[in-house]
Amino acid sequence: MDTPFDSARTTAYDDVRTTAPRALATEAVHAGRDDLARQGLHAPPIDLSTTYPSYDSRAEAARIDAFAGDGAELDGPPVYGRLGNPTVARFETALARLEGTEAAVAFASGMAALSAVLLVRSAMGLRHVVAVRPLYGCSDHLLTAGLLGTEVTWTDPAGIADALRPDTGLVMVESPANPTLAEVDLRAVAHACGSVPLLADNTFATPVLQRPAEQGARLVLHSATKYLGGHGDVMAGVVACDEELAGRLRQVRFATGGVLHPLAGYLLLRGLSTLPVRVRAASATAADLAARLAADPRVARVHYPRIGGAMVAFEVHGDPHAVIGGVRLITPAVSLGSVDTLIQHPASISHRIVDAEDRRGAGVSDRLLRMSVGLEDVEDLWADLDAALGEPRPESPEVKRLHEAMS
Ligand SMILES: Cc1ncc(COP(=O)(O)O)c(C=O)c1O
């Protein structure tokens, strides 16, 4: 007989599998919640259980055996919190719908998610990774240092096919990349990978701007700490992928313990419901600020992706540390994707752990600043940036002569 818990869970998944395709904005507020009205609920419940009672240990043994086989989600309650959690499962269901994948597996952080992917592949004897710089500093470090026994070959997108080896288990890219916002042609890269799975870190774009699985990526990674949560108060990671890889990831998560707390799962599900609105609003402000920065003589170069987004990177002629010290409304802090605007100096913080030569070689100049634009009014943000950028650079004698000649 179904307990209320069982029927709620089964209904949620059945609904998700049978629902006709819906627009992203609709999925954002409904996916992972389809069973609620039938349960007489409006807000999703938070299940904080670490363990689940069962009077039938033979049935539990069978369910654990099944999980050990293919890592598929357990039918019925999770047995133990490390095997799964219904609140976290709602977030996973919703994110998979938004990314257009069969499944998603959530972790305690983005780095825990990436570690699980590397462990899954190296457990199959596929320890070699091909990756394109720049990546987020700690992802770069994890690969370069070989902390999990992997070996990396760094290349540019055009070199991927040549860099593949019989033991290559993964190709990894970020697009737009942290912190330069460099973009790769995901479809072309996926083609170059052949049968090797492509992992695309989609943290910066979010599924609102780009769905890498549709372009051939087999694994889509997010630091959910960023836009998916969206309010700077949840640390989480998630991998959207096919059911086969999801099963392996769940097995690694069970064995290594990098699980997401249910309260974080709840906050992420809530964050997803406003994701399209937040990303579109912040992106419009970011595009405006990118244009103002590009026209400003104190700014040497602006990086803003073709696909848009709420991240802007720019190189200053002056001292980048003075800009960080000069902001008042904008928060000088690492991380991104919150409702408020943050700015940081990648060479000092997010990419400090990457060797300086490698960092510069990846286009991360020492004068680069990375700004995550939030939901404030654009004029207030510009006033703060304008003040933090300091006095305009004095005109060079040549420019001065030109201006005088034209006046
Ligand atoms: C693009 C990208 N991927 C992965 C990560 C790692 O995520 P987390 O900090 O949640 O472990 C980050 C963190 O900044 C990131 O920016």
PDBQT file of the ligand as one rigid body, heavy atoms in Angstrom, charges set to zero:
ROOT
HETATM    1  C1  LIG A 501      31.960  28.733 -13.205  1.00  0.00    +0.000 C 
HETATM    2  C2  LIG A 501      32.086  28.103 -11.846  1.00  0.00    +0.000 A 
HETATM    3  N1  LIG A 501      32.063  26.766 -11.749  1.00  0.00    +0.000 NA
HETATM    4  C3  LIG A 501      32.194  26.147 -10.552  1.00  0.00    +0.000 A 
HETATM    5  C4  LIG A 501      32.368  26.862  -9.383  1.00  0.00    +0.000 A 
HETATM    6  C5  LIG A 501      32.514  26.155  -8.069  1.00  0.00    +0.000 C 
HETATM    7  O1  LIG A 501      31.300  26.250  -7.372  1.00  0.00    +0.000 OA
HETATM    8  P1  LIG A 501      31.161  26.270  -5.775  1.00  0.00    +0.000 P 
HETATM    9  O2  LIG A 501      31.827  27.510  -5.271  1.00  0.00    +0.000 OA
HETATM   10  O3  LIG A 501      29.689  26.214  -5.565  1.00  0.00    +0.000 OA
HETATM   11  O4  LIG A 501      31.856  25.040  -5.273  1.00  0.00    +0.000 OA
HETATM   12  C6  LIG A 501      32.377  28.256  -9.448  1.00  0.00    +0.000 A 
HETATM   13  C7  LIG A 501      32.554  29.056  -8.226  1.00  0.00    +0.000 C 
HETATM   14  O5  LIG A 501      32.739  30.260  -8.279  1.00  0.00    +0.000 OA
HETATM   15  C8  LIG A 501      32.244  28.892 -10.711  1.00  0.00    +0.000 A 
HETATM   16  O6  LIG A 501      32.265  30.232 -10.835  1.00  0.00    +0.000 OA
ENDROOT
TORSDOF 0
